[in-house]
Amino acid sequence: MKVIQNYFFISLMIFGFCTQQIFAQEWQTLNASTLSWRFEDMQFIDADVGWVVDGGGQILKTTDGGQTWNQQYYNSNHYFRSVEFYNEQIGFAGTLANGNPTTTLLKTIDGGETWTDISSTLPINVPGICGMHMTNEETIFITGVFYGSAYIMKSVNQGETWTYTNMGSLCNALVDIYFKDENIGFAAGQSPQGTGLKGVLIRTVDGGNTWSTLAISNGNDQRIWKIQELDKDVMYASVEAFTSTPEYFKSSDGGLTWQLNSVTSAGVSGTIQGVGFLSENVGWVGGFGEFFYETTNQGQTWEYKSTVGSSYNRFQRINDTLMYTSGVNVYKYIDPALLSIDEFDIPKPKGHSLVVKNSNVINNSATIKLNLINNTFCELSVYNNSGQRLQTLMSTMKEAGGYEINWNSSTLTSGNYYLVLYTYHGYESIKVLKK
């Protein structure tokens, strides 16, 4: 009996210690400086060594868990969207065309000390590379792009040659790709034209030779944005949509079936892009602006956390107690006693601007002024209070600069509406009153 009592006491001590360790942790802002509005992607190969890329054309590397960063590459003509490293030496970085369609894919074999443009090895020119994943030292998959022209490419020789698959029959757009092994993989994006452009998740079991649809979101004009594998059974996928009722998918059987879940205590309109769970209990979703929620009970309830950072895109779980995410800065979930960095200023995020000329109270017409800070895909739409898209005023690539768009609103009834701008920088919206 004494042994059992001692064992029980020790178990309680261990449980209490673990609980304190979990709840002592918090998000810390690291001293990384973006030249754009956010870091679009990141890849850590262990707790200390990782890379981040941004739309300003730079690649940064850390070897000390984010305490310090070294700029390894910079070219202002490149809008980096994705980065992937298989080990400390071999890595790839993908761009959005951004007015420079001949440079979409870079490769390093020396840990990022030198980068080589290998775009010419691709079988066709693509508008960008949003997602990439290496399954072994030789094999890499790439996919894109978030606003259309869905494709998947595969190389089995580190990018020397590629096979190309047009995914238009299953997807209008693709954003992320993830493989559990060399055969079983998943890709996330948007359903084909004519199907409502819903968020879609697809799967292959033969190394990308064939694909089938697994899950589709409920709403139109959505995308499934990022995929996370927590363990061999549990996976998550975020649903990108401008809404006050954000959603995400969860699988508990290794990705065979997926259930749609709501961030129940939301109420703040915004956009989920990133999803990251440290365990089945503790996880986060985040997106454009200060849209950031935390759960500690498997998603039964969520708490709005607006003070962590902003504009989150990629989460990466390193181990049971360590998580990174990229946004306006790079953020690290860790015991604060284990992190020591110098004080620094966080620059104000750079972004596009959207205003209604003269007044947000309009009659039957209005002029919308846009200021774009870089070349970008640009979609301008009108939504009602229920989140339904009523009009699309523009959907095209635009060069940096100022624009005025005439808006004929005569077919709309009186009431409140939202002008929503969707670009490389995510969503931005303003409220207008139609008299």
C-alpha positions in Angstrom: 0.0 0.0 0.0 2.8 2.4 0.8 4.3 1.8 -2.6 1.0 2.6 -4.3 0.6 5.8 -2.2 4.1 6.9 -3.1 3.5 6.2 -6.7 0.3 8.1 -6.6 2.0 11.1 -4.9 4.8 11.1 -7.4 2.3 10.9 -10.3 0.6 14.0 -8.9 3.9 15.8 -8.6 4.7 14.9 -12.2 1.3 16.0 -13.4 1.5 19.2 -11.6 5.0 19.9 -12.9 3.9 19.2 -16.5 0.8 21.4 -16.1 2.9 24.3 -14.8 5.3 23.8 -17.6 2.5 24.0 -20.2 0.7 27.0 -18.7 4.0 28.8 -17.9 4.6 29.0 -21.6 3.7 32.0 -23.7 4.3 33.5 -27.1 7.4 35.6 -27.4 8.2 38.0 -30.3 11.6 37.3 -31.9 13.9 39.9 -33.3 13.4 39.3 -37.0 12.9 42.3 -39.3 10.7 41.9 -42.4 11.2 44.1 -45.4 7.6 43.4 -46.4 4.3 43.3 -44.5 5.0 39.8 -43.0 7.1 36.7 -43.2 5.2 34.5 -45.6 6.7 31.1 -44.6 9.3 29.5 -42.5 11.0 26.1 -42.0 12.8 25.0 -38.9 14.7 21.7 -39.1 15.1 21.5 -35.3 14.6 23.7 -32.3 17.4 26.1 -33.2 18.0 26.2 -36.9 15.4 27.7 -39.2 14.7 30.0 -42.2 12.0 32.6 -42.9 11.1 34.4 -46.1 9.1 37.6 -46.9 7.6 39.5 -49.7 10.4 42.0 -49.6 12.7 39.6 -51.2 14.8 38.3 -48.3 15.7 35.0 -46.7 16.8 35.0 -43.1 18.4 32.2 -41.1 18.7 31.6 -37.4 20.9 29.1 -35.6 20.0 29.9 -32.1 16.2 29.5 -31.9 15.4 33.0 -33.2 17.5 35.1 -30.9 19.5 36.4 -33.8 19.0 36.3 -37.6 21.3 36.5 -40.6 20.1 37.8 -44.0 21.3 35.1 -46.5 19.6 36.4 -49.6 18.0 39.7 -50.8 16.5 40.7 -54.1 13.7 43.3 -54.0 12.2 41.9 -57.2 11.3 38.7 -55.5 8.2 38.2 -53.4 9.0 35.0 -51.5 6.0 32.9 -50.6 7.4 29.5 -49.6 10.5 27.9 -48.1 11.4 24.2 -47.5 14.5 22.6 -46.1 15.0 18.8 -45.9 18.1 19.1 -43.7 20.6 21.8 -42.7 22.1 21.9 -46.3 19.4 21.3 -48.9 16.6 23.8 -49.3 14.2 25.5 -51.8 12.5 28.9 -51.8 9.5 29.8 -54.0 8.2 33.2 -55.1 5.0 34.8 -56.4 5.8 36.1 -59.9 5.3 39.7 -58.8 6.1 41.1 -62.2 9.1 38.8 -62.6 7.7 35.6 -63.8 11.0 34.1 -64.9 12.2 33.7 -61.3 10.0 31.5 -59.2 12.2 28.8 -57.7 15.6 29.0 -55.9 17.7 26.2 -54.5 20.6 25.9 -52.0 22.8 23.0 -51.2 25.0 24.8 -48.6 22.5 25.8 -45.9 21.5 29.0 -47.7 25.0 30.5 -48.1 24.4 30.6 -51.8 21.1 30.3 -53.7 20.7 29.3 -57.4 17.8 30.2 -59.6 16.5 26.9 -61.0 13.2 28.3 -62.5 14.4 27.2 -65.9 14.1 23.5 -64.9 10.3 23.9 -64.5 8.4 22.5 -67.5 6.1 25.6 -67.7 6.1 29.1 -66.3 3.8 29.3 -63.3 2.4 32.5 -61.5 4.0 31.5 -58.2 4.8 28.7 -55.7 2.7 28.8 -52.6 3.5 25.5 -51.0 6.3 22.9 -51.1 7.3 19.8 -49.2 10.2 17.4 -49.4 9.6 13.8 -48.7 13.3 12.8 -48.8 16.6 14.3 -49.9 15.8 14.0 -53.5 12.0 14.3 -53.8 10.1 17.6 -53.6 6.5 18.6 -54.4 5.5 22.2 -55.2 2.1 23.7 -55.8 0.2 27.0 -56.4 -1.1 29.4 -56.8 -3.7 30.8 -54.3 -5.6 32.8 -56.8 -5.8 30.3 -59.7 -4.0 28.1 -62.2 -3.9 25.1 -59.9 -1.0 22.7 -60.5 1.3 20.3 -58.7 4.9 19.5 -59.8 7.2 16.8 -58.5 10.9 16.3 -58.8 12.8 13.1 -57.7 16.3 14.6 -58.4 16.4 17.7 -56.3 14.8 19.9 -58.9 16.8 18.9 -62.0 13.7 17.7 -63.8 10.0 17.9 -63.0 6.7 16.3 -63.8 3.7 18.7 -64.1 0.1 18.0 -63.3 -2.7 20.4 -64.1 -5.1 20.3 -61.2 -7.9 22.3 -62.8 -10.4 19.4 -62.7 -10.2 19.2 -58.9 -9.1 22.7 -57.9 -9.2 26.3 -59.1 -6.3 27.2 -56.8 -3.9 25.5 -54.5 -2.0 26.9 -51.5 -0.3 24.2 -49.4 0.9 20.6 -49.8 2.0 18.0 -47.3 3.1 14.4 -47.5 3.0 11.9 -44.7 5.4 9.6 -46.6 6.5 9.2 -50.2 3.1 8.0 -51.3 0.4 9.6 -49.1 0.0 13.3 -49.5 -2.5 16.1 -49.2 -3.0 19.5 -50.9 -5.2 22.4 -49.9 -6.9 25.1 -51.9 -10.1 26.0 -53.7 -12.7 24.0 -55.6 -13.0 24.4 -59.4 -14.8 27.1 -61.2 -18.5 26.5 -61.3 -18.6 24.8 -57.9 -18.8 28.0 -55.7 -15.0 28.2 -55.2 -15.2 26.5 -51.8 -12.3 25.4 -49.7 -11.1 21.9 -50.9 -8.7 19.3 -49.5 -7.4 16.6 -51.9 -5.4 13.4 -51.3 -3.0 11.1 -53.2 -1.9 7.6 -52.2 0.4 7.0 -55.1 3.0 9.7 -54.8 1.0 12.3 -56.7 0.1 10.3 -59.8 -3.6 10.6 -59.0 -5.6 12.8 -56.6 -9.1 12.7 -55.2 -11.2 15.1 -53.2 -11.5 14.5 -49.5 -13.2 17.5 -47.9 -15.0 20.7 -49.1 -15.9 23.7 -46.9 -19.5 25.0 -46.7 -19.1 28.6 -47.9 -18.4 30.0 -51.3 -15.2 32.0 -52.1 -13.1 30.2 -49.5 -9.8 28.3 -49.5 -8.3 25.7 -47.3 -5.0 27.4 -46.6 -2.6 25.4 -44.4 -2.2 21.8 -43.4 -0.7 20.5 -40.1 0.0 16.9 -39.0 0.1 16.6 -35.2 0.8 12.9 -35.2 0.1 9.9 -37.4 -3.6 10.1 -36.7 -4.5 13.7 -36.0 -4.3 16.4 -38.7 -5.7 19.9 -39.1 -6.5 22.3 -42.0 -7.4 25.9 -41.8 -10.3 27.5 -43.8 -9.5 30.9 -45.2 -12.5 33.1 -45.4 -13.4 36.7 -44.4 -15.9 35.9 -41.6 -16.9 36.3 -38.0 -17.4 32.6 -37.7 -14.0 31.1 -38.6 -13.7 27.3 -39.3 -11.0 24.6 -39.5 -11.0 20.9 -40.4 -9.7 18.1 -38.2 -9.0 14.5 -39.0 -8.5 11.8 -36.3 -7.8 8.9 -38.6 -4.7 10.0 -40.5 -6.5 12.1 -43.0 -9.0 9.6 -44.3 -12.0 11.6 -43.1 -12.3 15.3 -42.0 -14.7 17.1 -39.7 -15.5 20.8 -40.0 -15.2 22.7 -36.7 -16.0 26.3 -35.7 -14.0 28.7 -33.6 -16.9 29.0 -31.2 -16.2 32.1 -29.3 -15.1 34.2 -32.2 -17.3 37.2 -33.0 -14.4 39.2 -34.4 -14.5 39.3 -38.2 -11.2 38.3 -39.8 -9.4 35.6 -41.7 -7.9 32.3 -40.6 -4.8 31.4 -42.5 -2.5 29.5 -40.2 -3.4 26.6 -37.9 -1.1 25.0 -35.3 -1.7 22.6 -32.5 0.9 21.8 -29.8 -1.2 18.9 -28.6 -4.8 17.9 -29.2 -5.7 20.1 -26.3 -3.6 23.2 -27.0 -3.8 25.0 -30.3 -4.1 28.2 -32.2 -5.6 29.7 -35.4 -4.5 33.0 -36.8 -4.6 35.1 -39.9 -4.7 38.6 -41.3 -4.3 41.5 -38.8 -4.7 40.6 -35.1 -6.9 37.6 -35.8 -5.6 35.1 -33.3 -7.4 32.5 -31.2 -6.3 29.9 -28.6 -7.9 26.7 -27.3 -6.8 24.6 -24.4 -9.6 22.0 -24.6 -9.4 20.5 -28.1 -11.3 23.3 -29.7 -14.4 23.2 -27.5 -13.9 26.8 -26.7 -11.5 29.5 -28.0 -10.1 32.7 -26.5 -9.3 35.8 -28.6 -5.6 36.7 -28.1 -5.1 40.1 -29.9 -1.8 41.0 -28.1 0.4 38.2 -29.4 1.3 39.7 -32.8 -0.3 40.0 -36.2 -0.8 38.6 -39.7 0.0 34.9 -39.0 0.5 32.5 -41.9 2.6 29.4 -41.0 2.7 27.5 -37.7 5.3 24.8 -37.1 5.4 22.5 -34.1 8.9 21.4 -33.1 8.1 19.2 -30.1 5.7 18.9 -27.2 6.6 22.3 -25.8 7.9 24.4 -28.7 6.0 26.0 -31.5 7.0 28.8 -34.0 4.7 30.9 -36.2 5.4 33.5 -38.8 3.6 36.8 -39.3 4.6 40.5 -39.1 7.5 39.0 -37.0 8.4 35.5 -36.0 6.8 34.3 -32.8 7.9 31.5 -30.5 5.8 29.6 -27.9 8.1 28.7 -25.1 8.8 29.2 -21.4 9.9 32.9 -21.2 12.7 32.0 -18.8 14.4 30.1 -21.6 14.3 33.0 -24.1 16.5 36.1 -23.7 16.7 38.7 -26.5 17.5 42.3 -26.6 14.8 45.0 -26.6 13.9 46.1 -30.1 11.2 48.1 -32.0 8.7 46.3 -34.2 8.2 48.3 -37.4 4.7 49.1 -38.5 3.5 46.6 -41.1 3.7 47.8 -44.6 0.5 47.3 -46.6 -1.9 48.3 -49.3 -4.5 51.0 -48.6 -8.2 51.0 -49.6 -10.5 54.1 -49.2 -13.7 55.4 -50.6 -13.1 58.8 -52.1 -14.9 61.7 -50.3 -17.1 59.6 -47.9 -18.0 56.0 -46.9 -21.6 57.1 -47.1 -22.6 56.6 -50.8 -25.6 56.8 -53.1 -25.7 55.0 -56.4 -22.0 55.4 -57.3 -18.7 55.9 -55.6 -15.0 56.0 -56.4 -12.6 53.6 -54.6 -9.0 54.6 -54.3 -6.3 51.9 -54.1 -2.7 52.3 -53.3 -0.6 49.2 -53.9 2.9 49.1 -52.5 4.0 46.3 -54.8 2.9 44.2 -57.7 0.2 41.9 -56.6 -2.9 39.9 -57.5 -5.7 42.2 -56.7 -9.4 41.2 -56.1 -11.9 43.9 -55.0 -15.3 42.7 -54.0 -18.5 43.8 -52.3 -20.0 41.8 -49.4 -23.1 42.1 -47.4 -23.4 41.7 -43.6 -23.9 38.0 -43.9 -20.6 37.5 -45.6 -22.0 36.9 -49.1 -20.1 38.3 -52.1 -22.4 40.4 -54.2 -20.1 42.0 -56.7 -16.6 41.6 -57.9 -15.2 44.9 -59.1 -11.8 43.7 -60.1 -9.8 40.5 -60.2 -6.4 40.7 -61.9 -2.7 41.3 -61.5 -1.8 44.9 -60.8 1.5 46.8 -60.7 2.4 48.9 -57.7 0.8 52.4 -57.7 -2.4 54.3 -57.2 -5.7 53.4 -58.8 -9.3 54.8 -58.9 -12.1 52.3 -59.5 -15.6 53.4 -60.3 -18.3 51.5 -58.4 -21.9 51.4 -59.6 -23.9 50.4 -56.5 -27.3 51.3 -57.9 -28.5 47.6 -57.8 -27.9 47.4 -54.0 -30.6 48.2 -51.5 -30.0 50.7 -48.6 -27.8 49.3 -45.8 -24.3 48.4 -44.7 -21.8 46.7 -47.0 -18.1 45.8 -46.9 -15.6 46.5 -49.6 -13.0 43.7 -49.4 -9.6 43.9 -51.0 -7.8 40.5 -51.4 -4.1 40.6 -52.4 -0.8 38.9 -51.6 -1.2 40.6 -48.2 -4.5 38.8 -47.5 -7.7 40.6 -46.8 -8.4 44.3 -46.0 -11.9 45.6 -45.6 -13.8 48.9 -45.1 -17.4 49.4 -44.2 -19.7 51.6 -46.3 -23.3 52.8 -45.9 -25.5 52.8 -49.0 -28.3 55.4 -48.7 
